[in-house]
Amino acid sequence: MRVLFTCVVGVGHFNPMVPLAKAFEAAGHEVAFATDPGFVGHVRGLGFEAFPAGLDMPVARRLFAESMPGFRDLPATEHMTYLMPGLFGGVRIEPMLADLDRILPQWRPDLLIHDSAEMAGAIAAEGLGIAHVEHSFGVLRPTDVRRRATDAIAPVAERRGVPNPGVGGFTGELYLDICPPGFQQPEIADVAHVQPLRPMAFDEAPEVDMPVWLTALGSRPLVYVTMGTEFNKELGVFRAILDGLGGEPFEVVVTVGPSGDPDALRPYADNIRVQRFIPQSALLPRAAVFVSHAGSGATLGALRAGVPMLAIPQGADQFLNAGRVVDTSVGLRLMPNEVSADAVGDAVRALLDDDRYRDAARVHQASIEALPSPDAIVPILTAVARG
């Protein structure tokens, strides 16, 4: 059987799909990805067949900005409401469909699995009678956001004479849910067809040399800090974090992303080490507290490791994730206007001193381990593909 995964660019969308792709390969099936042209090289470098499809994100963002000039003036907390229908369900759709109209008849997949922000794949699959499912990358989007995105792609489906596959399982498409049930939005109960799937760690970066000092860290608690790879440009946020954690009786490891510059954050205290990139999977199991932007990959990674979090959301779905961090008592949150050195220091000390946050995180860690593994759901999805 052939399985085509479609996703928008970025490790936050691609990495969650990799464990399932590898499980299909291990079961003897052929796997390929269709994704942004500029990301294809990365996918192929990990050993997958990959087809360039759709727009690179900088182009898509420029077109979206032109279509909605007032977007930049909106509060960051409102961005997701417009990005899902306008960017992912808007300017990205037709270019992706044009490429999938070529790829699907040539490669002839039996099953198409698209990430929650890639909304063209299911429409293209409907037109050719190919089974399709949605692969989530985190917390279910609010009902209003899913409805807006579903409405945005409705005219495209209608022009093609196919049923609207919807977004987030809104019209009945099978939804692969990698969010642990106790952390998930209550609205998941309204999704008709949900297949739970254990989120697995994947941040493979074979070209990265691990720093020697990492294995020599002492017994003091480790605080791991990252703002991801897309929302890592605000040096003021890093500055507040470093100033708040400097000189404290714990070790601090900060990653600024491959595009970041560690030297731009100097000076900082002796208990702080700053790197461009260290795989999350190498740091989270050792961390006592995780400070992040509350991206989906970061949040689920912390839950997998049972680590309490300080969420400092910057945009996109991060405010949604940060809200769940607080609501489920696995950590604390600082909104953009609340970030200061004192606030960061106070929050991290509270997370270290109060075992309730770690205990809550470990409850979700256990629930993740109880979810079906990618290997376990390959037969289920094979049956879906065969009708």
C-alpha angles and dihedrals in degrees: 000000000000121000123192118198117199123194142156118250123285139069090257090068100030102043096059089056096050098080091055091045090052090048090055090050091049088054090055100260127133116247134193137166130221111201146136113320094239092054098050094088091057091050093048090047088063091055103262129126107245137187124202109239136166128349132329109245098249089057092045092049091050092052091047091050089052091050093050110029094176095056095097090056093058121099111263089241089068099047098094091057090063102029095062097055099026104040107021096026094034129034094018097054107075097044090049092048092050091057095041089052085064099037100047098055091045100045095030103206120198092209133025120203115189129186119244093259096046103082103165098069096069092049092051091047092051090056092057098038093249118152113244138186135184121242112206123214099200143321117011112259116248116272094250092053093049091048092051092050092046090051091048094059095040095090091051092052090045093052089053093047095238133121115269104255091202129207128275093010089300095145099030106281113148109265119208103211116202094172115103110249096240091054097041125103114266087237089076086085088069094057108099101211119031127167112191113222128186112243108232128201114255122160099131113176108164092176093062118097112213112235114253093228091062092077091045098057111129131232097279116114114275120228111196118202129191136150093196128240102290104040098040099104100090102095090180090066092051090046092055091048094049093045091048095050100036116115094010122135094259138074118255124202116188125189117194099187131255091287094047128097116226091197091060088070097055134154104053136148126276093252090063128083121187124200134169094232140355118166110262090227090062094054109033097064088057097042126107092190132014120210113193149138089262095245114170095253093046093047096048090044091057091048091050089053095042092237123150116236143219104205118205102177120201106175149315113044093341095099089054091050093045090053090055090049089059097038092053094043095237092125151327135280136219116194117215093263091050098055115116136135092257094048093050093048093048092048095049092048090050091051091049095046100045115067092196091082094053091044090054091048091051091054088061091043089059093046090053091054089053093057119099113272122236089254090056096054098045090087090049092052091043087058090049090053091051093050 
